[in-house]
Every structure is written in structure tokens, then in C-alpha cells.
Amino acid sequence: MYVVGAGDDQAYGVDKDALRKLAEQTGGRAFFPKKLDELRGVFAQIQQESRMQYLLAYTPKNAAADNKYRKLQIDIVNPALRQQKLQLAYPQGYFSAPMP
């Protein structure tokens, strides 16, 4: 999830820490433009990043639908890519909720 926090912290109650945490936990990023003209750049960056996303699927070893939180960790194993210091954005975990 991408989050854009616009406005003054005191005047509008923008909780940057909460928005940053929400964005990071869902695999996105948080942006806090200070001026209206910075929004165009923020949206261009979001658009560019969304074009570079991949879909990754897996089947967990623990298939129990017990509504417990499962942490995720994705690592780059290719040595050449590791040297590039790429930053991965992905959800940090999920709840194993039963299917309806």
C-alpha cells in the first residue's frame, strides 16, 4: 500500500509513524510531500514502482488456518543482485485466516 500524508502534523494530525508502519507492513511506501507541487513527483514515483512489481506465490509448510500471524522474509540470493543493494518491498507477514 502506498500512503501519501499531506498536510501539517499539528494542524491536520498527520501521524507519520503510523502511516509509515502501515505502508511498510503492506509492502508499500509512505510519502510526505511538503508542497503541493511535490505531489506530481510522488505520484510519478508510485506509478514507476507499480510497473516494476512482481507477483510471488508460495504454499506454506504450516497449512493450519488458525488465524495466527505468519512472518515473511524474502531474500535476494543472486550475488550480483545482492551487490546492487536492492531494496525489496513486500508485506512483512499475514494472518492464516480460515477460508470462508
N, C-alpha and C positions, 0 to 999 in steps of 0.2 A: 504494500500500500504506500502510495506517495502522499505526503502531507505537506500542505502549504499553510504555514502560520503567518497570517498577515495582520499587522496592527501592533500597537504599543502594548508591552507586557502589563503595564499598570492600568492603562485606560481601557483595554479590552480583555484583560485577563488571559492572555495567550500563555499557556503553560508549555514552554518549550521542552522541558524534560519529559513530560507526559507524551507529547506529540512525537518526540524523537524515539522514545521507547516503543510506542505503537508502530511506528514506521519500521524500526529495526526488527521487531518481533515478527512482522509480516513479510519481511524480505524487501522492504522498500527503503525510502529515504525521506528525510524531513528537510524542508527548505523554509527559510525565514527571510524573505526579501524585506529590505528596509524602505525601499522606494517603489512606487507604482511601476516605474519604467523597468525595474528589475524582473517583473513578472514574466515578461516575454522570454527572457533568458532561462528562467526557471522552467517554464513550460516546454521550451525547446530541448532542454536537457532531459526532462522526463520523457519526451517523445523519442529522443535518441536512445535512451536506455531501454525503453519498452520495445524498441525494434531489435534489440540485441539479446532478448531473453530467450531462454530455452525451457522446454518442458522436461522435467525429470520425474520418473515414476519408479516406485520400488514396492516390494512386498515385504512387510516386516516379519522378522522371525517370531515375534510375540504377536499372535493374531487375536489375543483376547480383547474383546470390546468392553473393557472395564472402566472406561471414562477417565483413565489416568493420563497424565501428561507424558509424552514421549519426546525426548530431546533429539534434535537432528544435528549432524555435523557433516559438512561436505568439504573435502579437501582436494586440492589440485595435486595430482601425482606426477604429472609430466614435468621433469626437471627444467626444461626450457621455459615452460609457462610459469613455474614457481619463481624463477629468477626475475620475471617481469613484475613481481609483487602485485598481481591482480587482486582485486577485492571482490569477493563473492557476496552477493546479497540474496538471502533466502530466509524463509521462516525458520526460527530457531527451534521450533517443535510443533506438536499438535496434540490434541486430545483424542484418544482412541474411543470415540463415542460409538455406541451400537447403531447399526443401520436401521432406518425407520421401516 
